[in-house]
Amino acid sequence: MYDEEVVLCGSSAYTKTFYLNEEFDALPETVKEELKILCVLFTEDVGGVLTLVFDEEGNLSFRTECEEDDILYDEIGSVLKIKQYQREKTELMESLEKYFKVVFLGEDYAADD
């Protein structure tokens, strides 16, 4: 169904905006709010742009980037913050991957239990 990556959400320290892909409007409000908090806090702490992206197989990854002349971007802090989120938000990330695989890729709900 999806041959390319799909952006779930993202936040930018430059434009002070949060984006949630409209294809994920069916997610519970609490999940959408948690994603917003996660993304915005990340970009407020380390700067740059954070994007959460599903690959073709439904794996969720964190992508971060910054403008070339951004001397305030904390590259080391971004790596540490992503590792912290992966550790602290494991259940959320696994649930989002399951949701994507079932709803978007059409996999059986019990396929990878």
DRENDOPA-268479 format. One record per residue (C-alpha): x, y, z; residue number from 0. Coordinates in steps of 0.2 Angstrom, whole numbers, padded with zeros to 4 digits. Layout:
BEGIN
SITE      X      Y      Z  tilo
SITE      X      Y      Z   NUM
...
END
This chain:
BEGIN
SITE      X      Y      Z  tilo
SITE   0000   0000   0000     0
SITE   0014   0012   0004     1
SITE   0030   0011  -0005     2
SITE   0038   0026   0003     3
SITE   0040   0034   0020     4
SITE   0026   0042   0028     5
SITE   0028   0057   0040     6
SITE   0018   0055   0056     7
SITE   0022   0072   0063     8
SITE   0035   0085   0066     9
SITE   0040   0101   0074    10
SITE   0051   0115   0069    11
SITE   0060   0127   0081    12
SITE   0062   0139   0066    13
SITE   0044   0142   0062    14
SITE   0037   0137   0080    15
SITE   0025   0125   0072    16
SITE   0019   0107   0075    17
SITE   0013   0096   0060    18
SITE   0002   0081   0062    19
SITE  -0001   0071   0045    20
SITE  -0020   0072   0042    21
SITE  -0020   0054   0038    22
SITE  -0018   0051   0057    23
SITE  -0033   0061   0062    24
SITE  -0041   0045   0069    25
SITE  -0028   0043   0082    26
SITE  -0035   0046   0100    27
SITE  -0033   0064   0106    28
SITE  -0022   0059   0120    29
SITE  -0010   0051   0108    30
SITE  -0010   0066   0097    31
SITE  -0007   0078   0112    32
SITE   0007   0067   0118    33
SITE   0015   0067   0101    34
SITE   0014   0086   0100    35
SITE   0022   0088   0117    36
SITE   0036   0076   0113    37
SITE   0040   0085   0097    38
SITE   0038   0103   0103    39
SITE   0049   0100   0119    40
SITE   0062   0092   0108    41
SITE   0064   0107   0096    42
SITE   0063   0119   0111    43
SITE   0077   0109   0120    44
SITE   0089   0106   0105    45
SITE   0082   0116   0091    46
SITE   0081   0112   0073    47
SITE   0067   0101   0065    48
SITE   0061   0084   0072    49
SITE   0051   0073   0061    50
SITE   0043   0056   0066    51
SITE   0043   0045   0050    52
SITE   0036   0027   0046    53
SITE   0047   0017   0034    54
SITE   0039   0005   0021    55
SITE   0038  -0009   0034    56
SITE   0030   0002   0047    57
SITE   0045   0005   0058    58
SITE   0045   0022   0066    59
SITE   0060   0033   0067    60
SITE   0065   0050   0073    61
SITE   0073   0062   0060    62
SITE   0082   0078   0065    63
SITE   0090   0091   0055    64
SITE   0095   0109   0056    65
SITE   0099   0124   0045    66
SITE   0117   0125   0040    67
SITE   0120   0141   0049    68
SITE   0111   0136   0065    69
SITE   0125   0138   0078    70
SITE   0112   0135   0092    71
SITE   0107   0118   0087    72
SITE   0113   0105   0099    73
SITE   0118   0090   0089    74
SITE   0124   0079   0104    75
SITE   0108   0084   0114    76
SITE   0097   0079   0099    77
SITE   0105   0061   0099    78
SITE   0103   0060   0118    79
SITE   0085   0066   0118    80
SITE   0080   0054   0105    81
SITE   0088   0040   0115    82
SITE   0079   0046   0130    83
SITE   0062   0046   0120    84
SITE   0065   0029   0113    85
SITE   0068   0022   0131    86
SITE   0054   0032   0140    87
SITE   0041   0031   0126    88
SITE   0043   0013   0120    89
SITE   0025   0008   0123    90
SITE   0019   0023   0113    91
SITE   0031   0020   0099    92
SITE   0026   0001   0098    93
SITE   0008   0006   0098    94
SITE   0010   0018   0084    95
SITE   0020   0005   0074    96
SITE   0006  -0008   0077    97
SITE  -0007   0005   0072    98
SITE   0002   0010   0056    99
SITE   0005  -0009   0051   100
SITE  -0014  -0013   0054   101
SITE  -0022   0002   0047   102
SITE  -0011   0008   0033   103
SITE  -0002  -0008   0028   104
SITE  -0017  -0020   0031   105
SITE  -0007  -0032   0042   106
SITE  -0016  -0044   0053   107
SITE  -0018  -0037   0071   108
SITE  -0010  -0052   0079   109
SITE   0004  -0054   0065   110
SITE   0019  -0048   0076   111
SITE   0013  -0052   0094   112
END
